[in-house]
Amino acid sequence: MVHTRGRGGCRIFYAQCNLGICYANGTGVVADARAAVTWYTRAAEAGLSDAQLYLGVCYANGTGVAADARAAVTWYMRAAEAGNADAQFNLGVCYANGREVTTDVRAAVAWYTRAAEAGQMNAQCNLGLCFANGTGVAADARAAAAWYTRAAEAGNANAQYNLGACYGIGKGVDKNSRATLKWLDRAAAAGIADAQALATSLRAELAQ
């Protein structure tokens, strides 16, 4: 992602972030993860949420800098509070799994919700799972299916599989074999092996 917004001094921060992306991807320069972190850090410290997200990912994965889960969470938090949906999703995962924060499924749901409402498809899928399992929120099959649908339509393969399964048993939606196959086929095309197996089984049943 290349950033072009901002005026005057703000453009400097976007340029710093973009330069970090170039070094991270080896675009126009020799790939250099450490240099990427240097430029992300400058932009992140200036308050650019995308740079804060990228820097958090670098710390989480130990890319260009020593792995530091606590630093990752710190940068995710700054970006998330600034409204960055990808950081909100990452922070939700941290709370769900207790990564350098106390495990808090309600906090995870809260961050997933903010990200999901902003259109982050992975958050939409995870939020669907939370509603399906009653994790951090009251179980609600219809809400689960609704979030799976949004994520599935955006291209999330896991959500496509989950939505196909919902249609297959009529959980949160009316049972519908055609819809089941539609979503299982999409998930299978994206590489979800279980979706292919389930679709094959359903077709065999329908052929009898």
Backbone hydrogen bonds in HBPLUS format (Angstrom, degrees):
<---DONOR---> <-ACCEPTOR-->    atom                        ^
c    i                          cat <-CA-CA->   ^        H-A-AA   ^      H-
h    n   atom  resd res      DA  || num        DHA   H-A  angle D-A-AA Bond
n    s   type  num  typ     dist DA aas  dist angle  dist       angle   num
A0010-CYS N   A0007-ARG O   2.87 MM   3  5.26 132.4  2.10 155.2 142.8     1
A0011-ARG N   A0008-GLY O   3.00 MM   3  5.54 132.9  2.23 110.8 122.2     2
A0012-ILE N   A0009-GLY O   2.98 MM   3  5.26 133.5  2.20 103.2 115.9     3
A0013-PHE N   A0010-CYS O   3.05 MM   3  5.36 121.1  2.41 102.8 116.0     4
A0014-TYR N   A0010-CYS O   3.22 MM   4  6.64 156.9  2.27 150.6 156.8     5
A0015-ALA N   A0011-ARG O   2.82 MM   4  6.00 155.3  1.88 147.8 155.4     6
A0016-GLN N   A0012-ILE O   2.83 MM   4  6.10 150.7  1.92 146.6 154.9     7
A0017-CYS N   A0013-PHE O   2.98 MM   4  6.24 158.7  2.03 145.9 151.2     8
A0018-ASN N   A0014-TYR O   2.82 MM   4  6.04 162.0  1.85 150.4 155.8     9
A0019-LEU N   A0015-ALA O   2.84 MM   4  6.01 151.3  1.93 145.2 153.1    10
A0020-GLY N   A0016-GLN O   2.98 MM   4  6.26 148.7  2.08 141.6 150.3    11
A0020-GLY N   A0017-CYS O   3.06 MM   3  5.00 115.5  2.50  91.8 107.7    12
A0021-ILE N   A0017-CYS O   2.97 MM   4  6.37 150.2  2.06 147.3 155.5    13
A0022-CYS N   A0018-ASN O   2.92 MM   4  6.25 153.8  1.99 146.7 153.8    14
A0023-TYR N   A0019-LEU O   2.98 MM   4  6.29 160.4  2.01 151.1 155.3    15
A0024-ALA N   A0020-GLY O   2.86 MM   4  6.07 151.4  1.94 146.1 155.1    16
A0025-ASN N   A0021-ILE O   2.91 MM   4  6.09 152.7  1.99 150.6 156.7    17
A0026-GLY N   A0022-CYS O   2.73 MM   4  5.54 120.9  2.08 141.4 155.9    18
A0027-THR N   A0022-CYS O   2.92 MM   5  4.65 151.0  2.01 132.3 138.2    19
A0032-ASP N   A0023-TYR O   2.93 MM   9  5.15 156.8  1.99 128.2 135.7    20
A0036-ALA N   A0032-ASP O   2.98 MM   4  6.29 153.2  2.05 150.3 158.8    21
A0037-VAL N   A0033-ALA O   3.02 MM   4  6.31 155.9  2.08 145.4 150.6    22
A0038-THR N   A0034-ARG O   2.99 MM   4  6.31 153.8  2.06 145.6 153.0    23
A0039-TRP N   A0035-ALA O   3.06 MM   4  6.37 161.0  2.09 154.0 157.0    24
A0040-TYR N   A0036-ALA O   2.85 MM   4  6.06 160.5  1.89 153.7 160.2    25
A0041-THR N   A0037-VAL O   2.85 MM   4  5.89 158.4  1.90 147.1 153.2    26
A0042-ARG N   A0038-THR O   3.22 MM   4  6.52 155.1  2.28 142.2 147.6    27
A0043-ALA N   A0039-TRP O   3.18 MM   4  6.43 168.4  2.19 151.3 153.6    28
A0044-ALA N   A0040-TYR O   2.69 MM   4  5.82 157.4  1.74 154.9 162.8    29
A0045-GLU N   A0041-THR O   2.85 MM   4  5.92 164.0  1.88 152.4 155.6    30
A0046-ALA N   A0043-ALA O   3.16 MM   3  5.08 132.6  2.39  92.1 105.3    31
A0048-LEU N   A0043-ALA O   3.11 MM   5  5.64 166.8  2.13 149.5 145.7    32
A0047-GLY N   A0044-ALA O   2.91 MM   3  5.11 155.4  1.98 104.8 112.9    33
A0052-GLN N   A0048-LEU O   3.05 MM   4  6.35 150.7  2.13 148.4 157.6    34
A0053-LEU N   A0049-SER O   2.89 MM   4  6.18 153.4  1.96 149.1 155.8    35
A0054-TYR N   A0050-ASP O   2.92 MM   4  6.24 168.9  1.93 155.0 156.8    36
A0055-LEU N   A0051-ALA O   2.86 MM   4  5.96 157.3  1.91 147.2 153.8    37
A0056-GLY N   A0052-GLN O   2.91 MM   4  6.08 152.3  1.99 141.9 149.8    38
A0057-VAL N   A0053-LEU O   2.94 MM   4  6.31 154.0  2.01 153.4 160.6    39
A0058-CYS N   A0054-TYR O   2.96 MM   4  6.27 153.8  2.03 145.4 152.5    40
A0059-TYR N   A0055-LEU O   2.99 MM   4  6.31 158.9  2.04 151.7 156.4    41
A0060-ALA N   A0056-GLY O   2.86 MM   4  6.08 151.6  1.94 145.6 154.6    42
A0061-ASN N   A0057-VAL O   2.90 MM   4  6.07 154.1  1.97 151.6 157.2    43
A0062-GLY N   A0058-CYS O   2.78 MM   4  5.58 120.4  2.14 139.6 154.2    44
A0063-THR N   A0058-CYS O   2.93 MM   5  4.72 153.8  2.00 134.7 140.5    45
A0068-ASP N   A0059-TYR O   2.94 MM   9  5.16 160.4  1.98 130.4 136.5    46
A0072-ALA N   A0068-ASP O   2.96 MM   4  6.27 154.0  2.03 151.0 159.4    47
A0073-VAL N   A0069-ALA O   2.98 MM   4  6.25 160.8  2.01 149.9 153.2    48
A0074-THR N   A0070-ARG O   3.01 MM   4  6.26 155.7  2.07 145.4 152.5    49
A0075-TRP N   A0071-ALA O   3.01 MM   4  6.29 161.4  2.04 153.6 156.7    50
A0076-TYR N   A0072-ALA O   2.86 MM   4  6.11 157.5  1.91 152.1 159.5    51
A0077-MET N   A0073-VAL O   2.83 MM   4  5.95 159.2  1.88 149.3 155.0    52
A0078-ARG N   A0074-THR O   3.12 MM   4  6.42 158.0  2.17 144.7 149.8    53
A0079-ALA N   A0075-TRP O   3.04 MM   4  6.23 164.9  2.06 149.5 153.3    54
A0080-ALA N   A0076-TYR O   2.69 MM   4  5.82 160.2  1.73 154.9 161.6    55
A0081-GLU N   A0077-MET O   2.90 MM   4  5.98 165.2  1.93 152.1 155.4    56
A0082-ALA N   A0079-ALA O   3.09 MM   3  5.06 132.6  2.32  93.4 106.9    57
A0084-ASN N   A0079-ALA O   3.02 MM   5  5.46 164.6  2.04 146.4 143.2    58
A0083-GLY N   A0080-ALA O   2.90 MM   3  5.11 158.6  1.94 107.3 113.9    59
A0088-GLN N   A0084-ASN O   2.96 MM   4  6.23 149.9  2.05 148.2 157.8    60
A0089-PHE N   A0085-ALA O   2.97 MM   4  6.25 152.1  2.05 146.0 152.6    61
A0090-ASN N   A0086-ASP O   2.98 MM   4  6.26 165.9  2.00 147.4 151.0    62
A0091-LEU N   A0087-ALA O   2.81 MM   4  5.98 155.6  1.87 148.7 155.6    63
A0092-GLY N   A0088-GLN O   2.94 MM   4  6.12 150.3  2.03 140.5 148.8    64
A0092-GLY N   A0089-PHE O   3.04 MM   3  5.00 113.8  2.50  93.8 110.0    65
A0093-VAL N   A0089-PHE O   2.98 MM   4  6.36 151.7  2.06 151.9 159.5    66
A0094-CYS N   A0090-ASN O   3.00 MM   4  6.33 151.7  2.08 143.6 151.4    67
A0095-TYR N   A0091-LEU O   2.97 MM   4  6.32 159.1  2.02 153.9 158.2    68
A0096-ALA N   A0092-GLY O   2.89 MM   4  6.09 151.3  1.97 145.5 154.4    69
A0097-ASN N   A0093-VAL O   2.96 MM   4  6.09 148.5  2.06 148.4 155.6    70
A0098-GLY N   A0094-CYS O   2.77 MM   4  5.59 116.6  2.17 141.3 156.1    71
A0099-ARG N   A0094-CYS O   2.95 MM   5  4.74 155.8  2.01 133.5 139.1    72
A0104-ASP N   A0095-TYR O   3.04 MM   9  5.29 159.8  2.08 131.8 138.3    73
A0108-ALA N   A0104-ASP O   2.97 MM   4  6.29 152.3  2.04 147.7 156.6    74
A0109-VAL N   A0105-VAL O   2.95 MM   4  6.17 158.3  1.99 142.9 147.6    75
A0110-ALA N   A0106-ARG O   2.95 MM   4  6.22 155.3  2.01 144.9 151.9    76
A0111-TRP N   A0107-ALA O   2.99 MM   4  6.29 159.4  2.03 152.7 156.6    77
A0112-TYR N   A0108-ALA O   2.82 MM   4  6.03 160.9  1.85 153.9 160.3    78
A0113-THR N   A0109-VAL O   2.81 MM   4  5.90 157.1  1.86 148.2 154.5    79
A0114-ARG N   A0110-ALA O   3.16 MM   4  6.44 157.7  2.21 142.8 147.8    80
A0115-ALA N   A0111-TRP O   3.04 MM   4  6.24 165.3  2.06 150.5 154.5    81
A0116-ALA N   A0112-TYR O   2.67 MM   4  5.79 160.0  1.70 153.9 160.8    82
A0117-GLU N   A0113-THR O   2.89 MM   4  5.95 163.1  1.92 150.5 154.3    83
A0118-ALA N   A0115-ALA O   3.06 MM   3  5.10 135.1  2.27  95.9 109.0    84
A0120-GLN N   A0115-ALA O   3.01 MM   5  5.40 165.7  2.03 144.5 140.6    85
A0119-GLY N   A0116-ALA O   2.89 MM   3  5.06 158.8  1.94 106.6 113.1    86
A0124-GLN N   A0120-GLN O   3.01 MM   4  6.32 150.1  2.10 148.3 157.8    87
A0125-CYS N   A0121-MET O   2.98 MM   4  6.23 155.2  2.04 146.1 151.5    88
A0126-ASN N   A0122-ASN O   2.97 MM   4  6.21 166.3  1.99 146.8 150.7    89
A0127-LEU N   A0123-ALA O   2.78 MM   4  5.87 152.9  1.85 147.1 155.1    90
A0128-GLY N   A0124-GLN O   2.97 MM   4  6.16 148.6  2.07 139.2 147.9    91
A0129-LEU N   A0125-CYS O   3.01 MM   4  6.41 151.1  2.09 147.4 155.2    92
A0130-CYS N   A0126-ASN O   2.94 MM   4  6.27 151.3  2.02 144.6 152.5    93
A0131-PHE N   A0127-LEU O   3.00 MM   4  6.33 160.2  2.04 152.1 156.1    94
A0132-ALA N   A0128-GLY O   2.85 MM   4  6.06 151.0  1.93 146.6 155.9    95
A0133-ASN N   A0129-LEU O   2.90 MM   4  6.05 154.8  1.96 150.7 155.8    96
A0134-GLY N   A0130-CYS O   2.79 MM   4  5.57 121.1  2.13 140.4 154.5    97
A0135-THR N   A0130-CYS O   2.93 MM   5  4.67 151.6  2.01 133.6 139.4    98
A0140-ASP N   A0131-PHE O   2.93 MM   9  5.19 158.2  1.97 130.0 136.5    99
A0144-ALA N   A0140-ASP O   2.94 MM   4  6.22 156.3  2.00 152.0 159.6   100
A0145-ALA N   A0141-ALA O   2.96 MM   4  6.18 163.0  1.99 147.5 151.1   101
A0146-ALA N   A0142-ARG O   2.91 MM   4  6.10 151.4  2.00 143.9 152.4   102
A0147-TRP N   A0143-ALA O   2.99 MM   4  6.25 158.4  2.04 151.1 155.4   103
A0148-TYR N   A0144-ALA O   2.88 MM   4  6.12 158.6  1.93 151.8 158.8   104
A0149-THR N   A0145-ALA O   2.87 MM   4  6.00 152.4  1.95 142.4 150.0   105
A0150-ARG N   A0146-ALA O   3.17 MM   4  6.50 157.2  2.22 143.5 148.2   106
A0151-ALA N   A0147-TRP O   3.03 MM   4  6.24 165.0  2.05 151.6 155.7   107
A0152-ALA N   A0148-TYR O   2.66 MM   4  5.77 159.6  1.70 153.8 160.7   108
A0153-GLU N   A0149-THR O   2.90 MM   4  5.99 163.2  1.93 151.1 155.0   109
A0154-ALA N   A0150-ARG O   3.23 MM   4  6.34 131.4  2.48 131.2 143.0   110
A0154-ALA N   A0151-ALA O   3.09 MM   3  5.05 130.9  2.34  93.2 107.0   111
A0156-ASN N   A0151-ALA O   3.00 MM   5  5.44 169.4  2.01 144.9 141.9   112
A0155-GLY N   A0152-ALA O   2.98 MM   3  5.08 153.1  2.06 102.0 110.7   113
A0160-GLN N   A0156-ASN O   2.99 MM   4  6.29 149.6  2.09 147.3 156.7   114
A0161-TYR N   A0157-ALA O   2.97 MM   4  6.27 155.1  2.03 149.1 154.9   115
A0162-ASN N   A0158-ASN O   2.90 MM   4  6.15 165.7  1.92 149.0 153.2   116
A0163-LEU N   A0159-ALA O   2.76 MM   4  5.87 157.7  1.81 149.4 155.7   117
A0164-GLY N   A0160-GLN O   2.93 MM   4  6.06 154.7  2.00 141.5 148.8   118
A0165-ALA N   A0161-TYR O   2.95 MM   4  6.25 154.7  2.01 149.5 156.4   119
A0166-CYS N   A0162-ASN O   2.94 MM   4  6.24 147.8  2.04 142.0 151.1   120
A0167-TYR N   A0163-LEU O   2.98 MM   4  6.32 161.7  2.02 154.4 157.7   121
A0168-GLY N   A0164-GLY O   2.94 MM   4  6.12 140.7  2.09 139.7 151.6   122
A0169-ILE N   A0165-ALA O   3.20 MM   4  6.50 140.9  2.36 146.7 153.7   123
A0170-GLY N   A0166-CYS O   2.75 MM   4  5.58 120.6  2.10 142.9 159.6   124
A0171-LYS N   A0166-CYS O   2.96 MM   5  4.84 154.4  2.02 133.8 139.1   125
A0176-ASN N   A0167-TYR O   3.06 MM   9  5.32 156.1  2.12 130.2 136.8   126
A0180-THR N   A0176-ASN O   2.89 MM   4  6.12 152.5  1.97 148.8 157.9   127
A0181-LEU N   A0177-SER O   2.97 MM   4  6.22 165.2  1.99 154.0 155.3   128
A0182-LYS N   A0178-ARG O   2.98 MM   4  6.20 155.9  2.03 145.2 152.7   129
A0183-TRP N   A0179-ALA O   3.10 MM   4  6.29 168.5  2.12 154.4 154.8   130
A0184-LEU N   A0180-THR O   2.92 MM   4  6.06 157.4  1.97 150.8 158.3   131
A0185-ASP N   A0181-LEU O   2.83 MM   4  5.76 159.5  1.87 146.6 152.1   132
A0186-ARG N   A0182-LYS O   3.21 MM   4  6.43 151.3  2.30 137.6 145.0   133
A0187-ALA N   A0183-TRP O   2.98 MM   4  6.18 159.5  2.03 145.0 150.6   134
A0188-ALA N   A0184-LEU O   2.80 MM   4  5.97 156.6  1.86 148.5 155.6   135
A0189-ALA N   A0185-ASP O   2.91 MM   4  6.07 154.3  1.97 144.5 151.1   136
A0190-ALA N   A0186-ARG O   3.17 MM   4  6.39 130.5  2.43 134.9 147.3   137
A0190-ALA N   A0187-ALA O   3.07 MM   3  5.07 133.3  2.29  94.5 107.8   138
A0192-ILE N   A0187-ALA O   3.05 MM   5  5.53 165.5  2.07 141.3 139.5   139
A0191-GLY N   A0188-ALA O   2.91 MM   3  5.08 159.2  1.96 106.3 112.5   140
A0195-ALA N   A0192-ILE O   3.07 MM   3  5.45 131.8  2.32 105.9 118.4   141
A0197-ALA N   A0193-ALA O   3.13 MM   4  6.48 161.5  2.16 154.0 158.8   142
A0198-LEU N   A0194-ASP O   2.94 MM   4  6.09 159.0  1.99 145.9 151.5   143
A0199-ALA N   A0195-ALA O   2.91 MM   4  6.03 158.9  1.95 148.7 154.6   144
A0200-THR N   A0196-GLN O   2.97 MM   4  6.12 158.2  2.02 147.9 153.8   145
A0201-SER N   A0197-ALA O   3.02 MM   4  6.21 155.8  2.08 143.4 150.0   146
A0202-LEU N   A0198-LEU O   2.93 MM   4  6.14 156.8  1.98 147.0 153.2   147
A0203-ARG N   A0199-ALA O   2.94 MM   4  6.14 162.1  1.98 149.6 154.3   148
A0204-ALA N   A0200-THR O   3.09 MM   4  6.28 151.6  2.17 142.9 150.3   149
A0205-GLU N   A0201-SER O   3.05 MM   4  6.36 151.5  2.14 144.5 152.0   150
A0206-LEU N   A0202-LEU O   2.91 MM   4  6.19 159.7  1.95 155.0 160.3   151
A0207-ALA N   A0203-ARG O   3.00 MM   4  6.09 135.2  2.21 139.1 150.4   152
A0208-GLN N   A0205-GLU O   3.25 MM   3  5.51 152.7  2.33 103.3 111.1   153
